[in-house]
Amino acid sequence: MKHMAVILLLINGALVACLVWVGASQGAVEWNSVGPAAPLAVLPAAAPALTPLPETQLAQAFQQPLFSPDRSPDAAKAGAVSAGIEGVTLGGVVINGQAQWALLRLRDQRAVKLKRGDALDGGWVLTELAATSATFTRQGQARTVNIPVPRLSAPAVAPVLKLPDVNAP
């Protein structure tokens, strides 16, 4: 251990001697002078405003959706929201053992959290919860509200690309 300490001390001494020799041979440090900074380029003003489209072209965008494979509007789902509770949207369901809630958005855009047995303003009582749906009953009638599922596009029908054989010359 003592032998290693002596070697390290000698190495440190040699490094200090090298630094003193380099510093003494250079004299005073000279810094390059910095000239004035070049002026910054002036960026153009904000991009011009978009020209508004006529109402007919806007309506056409809804009639022929760009990302729909058949360029036809989404078909209205009959019975997706039952009569009597139309305008109520199911945003989510929480099921954690005995604790079960439905997260709803009402017609007037109010957010409501209901547990099983609670009632909406119209008298509809939350009776059953599933992972993606909530069932309400009122006067013997039952209505189910599902979480809206976004429409996905059809799979691509383009031919599969054939890559060249990497072993071929």
Buried (B, 14 or more C-beta within 10 A) or exposed (E): EEEEEEEEEEEEEEEEEEEEEEEEEEEEEEEEEEEEEEEEEEEEEEEEEEEEEEEEEEEEEEEEBEEEEEEEEEEEEEEEBBEBBEEBBBEEBEEEEEEBBBBBBBEEEEEBEBEBEEEBEEEBBBEBBEEEBBBBBBEEEEBBBBBEEEEEEEEEEEEEEEEEEEEEE
